[in-house]
Amino acid sequence: MPRGRIVSAVTDASFDVRAGECLVLVGESGCGKSVLASALLGLLPGNAQTAGSAALGDTGIDLLAADERTLARRVRGRLVGLVPQSPAAHLTPVRTVRSQLEETLAELRGTRRGLRRRGLRGRGLLPGPGGLPGRAVAPTPTVVPAGGVGSARAVAPTGGVAPPGAVPPARAVSRGRAALRAAAEEAAERAAFPASHLDRYPHELSGGLAQRAATALALAGEAPLLLADEPTTGLDRDLVDRTVDELRRHIDTDPADGTGRRGMLMITHDLAAASRAADRVAVMYAGRIVEICDAADFFGARGPRHPYSRGLLDALPDRAFTPVPGLPPELSALPPGCAFAPRCAHATRACGTVPALAPTPDAPATGRVACHHPAPAALPSRPGRTEPAEPTHA
């Protein structure tokens, strides 16, 4: 920051995302949600500093300590998919949506590498990196399958005579391109992106279409962990529900390769979308996670325990329709102690110290709350996810 100031955008964030689970992170704008997601993928500005660790399953990768090479070649898109908050800024402006989808699928699924091994790029039949024309190279012998699995036959160099039964290079390219085209259209369909718009450029898309294009790109790699940062921005309610349902299906469906169930960290302001997708809810305020609990408790009769969490729900039109009083503090000028205390009707002198995120007294196995005066539970709630709420936003 100017004049050497340091702003702690996220402090002491501690949570896990389990396989087959959707953890939804909610909170007012500017509380640090998107900064947290960016930190996990190494997308923070160069002057940002991180501390702590973020273990990625049993891969042995610490996302906060990994170098750029590891993040670029092993993590982004392959192990962690991202639905960005600003999709227009993440789409390449000089490439159509189709070409970006096809290139992403080719790289993540190994199709491009397979075509490289056939020597097709050197013949000008396959685009180079970033969609640029393939550079000319000297013809080299290629090996293609022939006669069934486990057997192979050498193919003569370009200009030579291929032995009987060999797959002609042009036909192999045609098959590869047809497969990529079909896969791109399937990925677009999953994100409700119309096939008729695949050949358009990003500047020709509405905000909602750009959001759906970014969602299609994020789902294409079938990554075991998905970070969805405001994935429903710019969508009407029907498309919000369809997008959330597809994201939920992404983590509920067992991958065909047997790699195990996926997980998702979803960041949103839309509490109706959150109630539709979440297994657990984490609430962030002024850079800190102040509560984590089961979605059934958060949206159900028991309700959340932190006064701020309850304020978010009470602000909904189908509830009390009462806004949280006051404004959130600037992260560069946080009050001492509990950052929510100046807005809280229950604040006391004890709130002059920062409360720890501790197990909820009557639900220690499923909830944690950072509050000196947590609200008591109302009524027992049913297990499992709640029914979707009415179309409301907070």
Helices and strands as residue ranges (DSSP letters): G 2-4, E 22-26, H 33-40, H 68-70, I 71-75, E 80-83, H 87-90, H 97-109, H 111-117, G 121-123, G 129-131, E 142-145, E 152-155, H 169-190, G 195-197, G 202-204, H 207-220, E 225-229, H 237-252, E 263-267, H 271-277, E 280-285, E 288-294, H 295-299, H 307-314, G 341-343, G 349-352, E 358-360, E 363-369
